[in-house]
Amino acid sequence: MNIGVESWIEIAETAKAGNPDRETSLRKLLGYVKLADGWSLAVKTVRIERGCWQNDPKSPWENTYEEEAPKPLLKASRDLRIEAAQFVPKLLERLEERVAELIRSVEEADARLKQFERGPAAPRLNPVLQWVCNVCGDRLQSPRERCHCPAIRTEEGGEINPPRQSVPETHAQGGIRRWRGKVRWEGNLDKSRLGRVRD
C-alpha cells in the first residue's frame, strides 16, 4: 500500500504523573508513515502534557512532544504488535477519510482553476509610451525631452521643463514608432510643426 498519506491514531495512554493542574502521560500511536525503507505501518510514543492556564478549568491546554522516532510495526515488541493489530481497521478508516479529504481539495482547486480560465479576460491596458506638454501640446518621447516652450527658471537659477502628462499610445502610434530613426526627413521640420492645425 503506497497512497502517500500520513495518519496516526491512538492505541493507549499510560504512565500518568503530576497533579490535576498539570499532568504528564505517555501515548502510544499507530500510524502509516514514510520511513527510511518506504511507506509502512509504524508505532511511536509521544509525551502529553496538559493542564489549566492559571489553574482556570475554563482554560485547558495540552502540548504533545515526540519521545521517540517512529519505527516499523514489524520491528516493535511482540506485545505491542498484538495490541496494535486490533487498531489496524480503525487506521484504515482514518486513511480512507484523509484520502477522501485530499481528493475533495484537489477537485475544488481544479474547479476554481477552470472557473478562472473561463472567466472574463482582464482588460488590456495600453502601455504609456508618450508624454504631452501641458502648455504647447507637443508630444514627447520622454518627460525630459525639450519641447517648443521656454524652460522655466527656478529660484536657484536652474531650469525645469513645463509640466507634462503621460498619454497612452494607440496601436497605430506604436506602428509609426517602429520607423523612428529609419526615415530621412526632407524640408524644414520646425516650420512644418508651426503649421499644424489644432482642433
Secondary structure per residue as TSV (DSSP state, phi and psi in degrees):
chain	resnum	aa	ss	phi	psi
A	1	M	-	360.0	120.0
A	2	N	-	-138.3	75.0
A	3	I	-	-93.5	-10.5
A	4	G	-	69.6	29.2
A	5	V	-	-126.2	124.6
A	6	E	-	-91.6	139.2
A	7	S	E	-156.9	149.5
A	8	W	E	-135.4	147.7
A	9	I	E	-133.4	157.4
A	10	E	E	-83.6	135.1
A	11	I	E	-95.9	-51.8
A	12	A	E	-161.4	158.8
A	13	E	E	-129.1	122.1
A	14	T	E	-135.5	-177.9
A	15	A	E	53.8	55.1
A	16	K	E	-77.8	144.3
A	17	A	E	-149.8	159.8
A	18	G	E	111.9	-147.3
A	19	N	E	-138.7	172.9
A	20	P	T	-58.0	-27.4
A	21	D	T	-79.7	-25.5
A	22	R	E	-157.3	117.9
A	23	E	E	-133.7	156.9
A	24	T	E	-127.5	139.0
A	25	S	E	-145.3	164.0
A	26	L	E	-109.4	134.5
A	27	R	E	-121.7	127.7
A	28	K	E	-92.2	134.3
A	29	L	E	-124.1	144.0
A	30	L	E	-112.9	132.8
A	31	G	E	-150.0	175.2
A	32	Y	E	-119.5	116.8
A	33	V	E	-148.3	159.5
A	34	K	E	-88.0	119.3
A	35	L	E	-108.7	-170.5
A	36	A	T	-62.1	-33.0
A	37	D	T	-94.2	7.8
A	38	G	E	114.2	-171.2
A	39	W	E	-76.3	136.0
A	40	S	E	-165.2	168.3
A	41	L	E	-69.8	139.3
A	42	A	E	-145.5	165.7
A	43	V	E	-131.1	153.8
A	44	K	E	-156.9	163.7
A	45	T	E	-119.1	133.3
A	46	V	E	-122.6	152.1
A	47	R	E	-100.1	129.3
A	48	I	E	-109.7	125.9
A	49	E	E	-119.4	128.4
A	50	R	E	-140.9	158.4
A	51	G	E	-177.2	-161.8
A	52	C	E	-126.5	134.2
A	53	W	G	-66.1	119.2
A	54	Q	G	54.2	37.6
A	55	N	G	59.3	25.4
A	56	D	-	-95.7	112.8
A	57	P	T	-59.4	-20.6
A	58	K	T	-82.9	-3.8
A	59	S	S	-126.7	65.0
A	60	P	E	-74.9	154.1
A	61	W	E	-140.3	157.1
A	62	E	E	-151.2	130.7
A	63	N	E	-121.8	146.8
A	64	T	E	-120.3	132.7
A	65	Y	E	-129.2	135.0
A	66	E	E	-78.7	121.1
A	67	E	-	-83.6	-33.2
A	68	E	S	-150.4	154.2
A	69	A	-	-70.0	149.6
A	70	P	-	-59.4	144.9
A	71	K	E	-134.5	152.3
A	72	P	E	-56.5	141.3
A	73	L	G	-59.4	-36.2
A	74	L	G	-65.3	-20.5
A	75	K	G	-98.3	2.8
A	76	A	S	-79.0	171.2
A	77	S	-	-65.1	158.1
A	78	R	H	-59.7	-43.9
A	79	D	H	-62.2	-39.8
A	80	L	H	-69.5	-35.6
A	81	R	H	-65.0	-41.2
A	82	I	H	-65.9	-40.9
A	83	E	H	-66.1	-38.3
A	84	A	H	-76.8	-23.8
A	85	A	H	-58.7	-37.8
A	86	Q	T	-71.5	-14.2
A	87	F	T	-97.0	-3.6
A	88	V	H	-60.6	-45.3
A	89	P	H	-57.0	-39.6
A	90	K	H	-65.2	-38.8
A	91	L	H	-64.0	-40.5
A	92	L	H	-62.9	-39.0
A	93	E	H	-62.8	-41.7
A	94	R	H	-63.6	-41.0
A	95	L	H	-63.7	-40.1
A	96	E	H	-62.4	-40.4
A	97	E	H	-64.6	-42.1
A	98	R	H	-64.2	-42.0
A	99	V	H	-64.6	-41.6
A	100	A	H	-62.2	-40.6
A	101	E	H	-62.1	-43.3
A	102	L	H	-65.6	-39.4
A	103	I	H	-63.9	-42.0
A	104	R	H	-63.3	-41.7
A	105	S	H	-65.8	-37.8
A	106	V	H	-66.8	-42.9
A	107	E	H	-64.2	-40.4
A	108	E	H	-65.0	-41.2
A	109	A	H	-65.1	-39.5
A	110	D	H	-65.8	-39.7
A	111	A	H	-64.8	-42.0
A	112	R	H	-63.6	-38.0
A	113	L	H	-64.9	-43.4
A	114	K	H	-65.4	-38.8
A	115	Q	H	-63.2	-39.0
A	116	F	H	-65.5	-41.0
A	117	E	H	-67.0	-31.5
A	118	R	H	-86.5	-8.7
A	119	G	S	-68.7	170.8
A	120	P	-	-62.9	140.6
A	121	A	-	-67.8	146.2
A	122	A	-	-66.1	142.2
A	123	P	-	-60.7	137.6
A	124	R	-	-83.9	123.3
A	125	L	-	-100.0	135.6
A	126	N	-	-77.7	135.3
A	127	P	-	-67.5	145.3
A	128	V	E	-85.1	108.6
A	129	L	E	-124.4	0.7
A	130	Q	E	-135.0	157.7
A	131	W	E	-131.1	154.3
A	132	V	E	-129.6	137.5
A	133	C	E	-73.9	130.3
A	134	N	T	-71.7	-13.0
A	135	V	T	-97.5	-59.0
A	136	C	T	-96.7	-14.4
A	137	G	-	83.9	4.4
A	138	D	-	-61.8	137.1
A	139	R	E	-88.8	131.9
A	140	L	E	-122.9	154.7
A	141	Q	S	-87.7	-14.5
A	142	S	S	-150.2	146.1
A	143	P	T	-65.7	-14.8
A	144	R	T	-93.0	-6.2
A	145	E	S	-70.6	140.8
A	146	R	-	-76.4	142.9
A	147	C	-	-113.5	-167.5
A	148	H	S	-78.5	-11.0
A	149	C	S	-76.6	146.4
A	150	P	-	-68.4	147.4
A	151	A	-	-65.8	150.6
A	152	I	E	-93.0	125.6
A	153	R	E	-84.9	138.0
A	154	T	-	-94.0	168.9
A	155	E	T	-64.8	-25.6
A	156	E	T	-82.4	-2.1
A	157	G	S	94.3	2.0
A	158	G	-	-86.1	-178.9
A	159	E	E	-128.5	139.4
A	160	I	E	-130.5	155.9
A	161	N	-	-78.1	155.6
A	162	P	-	-60.4	161.1
A	163	P	-	-60.4	139.5
A	164	R	E	-125.0	160.5
A	165	Q	E	-136.7	146.8
A	166	S	E	-80.1	147.7
A	167	V	E	-132.9	142.5
A	168	P	E	-71.4	143.2
A	169	E	-	-89.7	133.2
A	170	T	-	-80.2	169.3
A	171	H	H	-61.7	-38.9
A	172	A	H	-66.1	-40.2
A	173	Q	H	-64.9	-35.2
A	174	G	H	-62.3	-37.5
A	175	G	H	-66.9	-37.6
A	176	I	H	-66.6	-37.5
A	177	R	H	-62.6	-23.4
A	178	R	T	-66.8	-18.6
A	179	W	T	-92.8	4.4
A	180	R	T	-61.8	127.2
A	181	G	T	82.5	-1.7
A	182	K	T	-109.3	-10.0
A	183	V	S	-109.3	130.7
A	184	R	-	-90.4	122.7
A	185	W	-	-90.7	135.8
A	186	E	-	-116.2	134.3
A	187	G	S	107.7	-175.6
A	188	N	-	-92.4	104.3
A	189	L	H	-67.2	-39.1
A	190	D	H	-62.5	-41.2
A	191	K	H	-66.1	-37.4
A	192	S	H	-65.0	-39.0
A	193	R	H	-64.4	-37.9
A	194	L	H	-66.8	-22.3
A	195	G	T	-90.5	5.8
A	196	R	-	-69.8	143.4
A	197	V	-	-102.9	125.9
A	198	R	-	-99.5	145.7
A	199	D	-	-75.5	360.0
